[in-house]
Amino acid sequence: MRTTDRILELDCNQASMTFAQRLAYAFAPLASVLRVFRNRMEINRLRDLDDNLLKDIGLSRADLTSAFLTSTFFEDPSDHLTRSARNRARNSMFRSHEE
């Protein structure tokens, strides 16, 4: 019987990042801040809608106000609005099943 030793050499060294990867990594925080400001501007545009249109998308004026008040300047208030709309949708579905 013959045994053969096989050795698999793995190159586990960290591959160096390309220029494009380093550039993307450097600008990621700036892109995040710009996204937060863009979302804040869009939420300000939601204030122009009337109450019926806000209700259609699952929000209220109180949700818009609380989203701005609960988030700091560099936090994204759209996360708060998403949670509010989902909770309101769940509650309305739960109420419709009870009836």
C-alpha positions as CSV (number, residue, x, y, z in Angstrom):
1,M,0.0,0.0,0.0
2,R,1.3,3.4,-0.9
3,T,0.5,6.6,0.8
4,T,0.9,10.0,-0.8
5,D,1.2,13.1,1.2
6,R,-0.6,16.0,-0.4
7,I,0.0,19.4,0.9
8,L,-2.2,22.2,-0.1
9,E,-0.6,25.5,0.4
10,L,-3.1,28.3,1.1
11,D,-2.2,31.8,0.7
12,C,-4.0,33.3,3.6
13,N,-2.4,36.7,3.4
14,Q,-4.8,39.6,3.2
15,A,-5.0,40.7,-0.4
16,S,-4.2,44.3,-0.8
17,M,-7.2,46.6,-1.7
18,T,-7.4,48.1,-5.1
19,F,-7.4,51.8,-5.6
20,A,-11.2,51.7,-6.3
21,Q,-11.8,49.8,-3.1
22,R,-9.7,52.2,-1.0
23,L,-11.5,55.1,-2.6
24,A,-14.9,53.6,-1.8
25,Y,-13.8,52.9,1.7
26,A,-12.7,56.4,2.2
27,F,-15.9,58.0,0.9
28,A,-18.3,55.6,2.7
29,P,-18.8,58.0,5.7
30,L,-19.5,60.9,3.4
31,A,-21.9,58.9,1.3
32,S,-23.7,57.9,4.5
33,V,-24.0,61.5,5.7
34,L,-25.3,62.6,2.3
35,R,-27.9,59.8,2.4
36,V,-29.1,61.0,5.8
37,F,-29.5,64.6,4.5
38,R,-31.3,63.4,1.3
39,N,-33.7,61.4,3.5
40,R,-34.3,64.4,5.7
41,M,-35.2,66.5,2.7
42,E,-37.6,63.9,1.4
43,I,-39.3,63.7,4.8
44,N,-39.7,67.4,4.8
45,R,-41.4,67.0,1.4
46,L,-43.8,64.6,3.1
47,R,-45.0,67.4,5.3
48,D,-46.5,69.0,2.2
49,L,-48.9,66.1,1.7
50,D,-52.4,66.3,3.2
51,D,-53.5,63.9,6.0
52,N,-55.4,61.5,3.7
53,L,-52.3,61.0,1.5
54,L,-50.1,60.4,4.6
55,K,-52.7,57.9,5.9
56,D,-52.5,56.1,2.6
57,I,-48.8,55.4,3.1
58,G,-49.4,54.5,6.7
59,L,-48.1,57.7,8.4
60,S,-49.4,60.6,10.3
61,R,-48.2,64.1,11.0
62,A,-47.3,63.0,14.5
63,D,-45.0,60.3,13.0
64,L,-43.2,62.9,10.9
65,T,-42.7,65.2,13.9
66,S,-41.5,62.4,16.2
67,A,-39.1,61.1,13.5
68,F,-37.3,64.5,13.6
69,L,-37.4,64.9,17.3
70,T,-36.2,61.4,18.2
71,S,-33.3,61.4,15.7
72,T,-30.1,63.3,16.2
73,F,-28.8,65.6,13.4
74,F,-26.7,62.8,11.8
75,E,-29.2,60.0,12.3
76,D,-31.6,58.9,9.6
77,P,-35.2,59.6,10.6
78,S,-36.5,57.4,7.8
79,D,-35.9,54.3,9.9
80,H,-38.3,55.7,12.5
81,L,-40.9,56.4,9.8
82,T,-40.6,52.9,8.4
83,R,-41.1,51.3,11.8
84,S,-44.1,53.5,12.4
85,A,-45.7,52.6,9.1
86,R,-45.1,48.9,9.6
87,N,-46.5,49.0,13.1
88,R,-49.6,50.8,12.0
89,A,-50.1,48.3,9.2
90,R,-49.7,45.4,11.6
91,N,-52.2,46.9,14.0
92,S,-54.8,47.6,11.3
93,M,-54.5,44.0,10.0
94,F,-54.8,42.7,13.5
95,R,-58.0,44.8,14.1
96,S,-59.5,43.7,10.8
97,H,-59.0,40.0,11.8
98,E,-60.7,40.7,15.1
99,E,-63.9,42.0,13.5
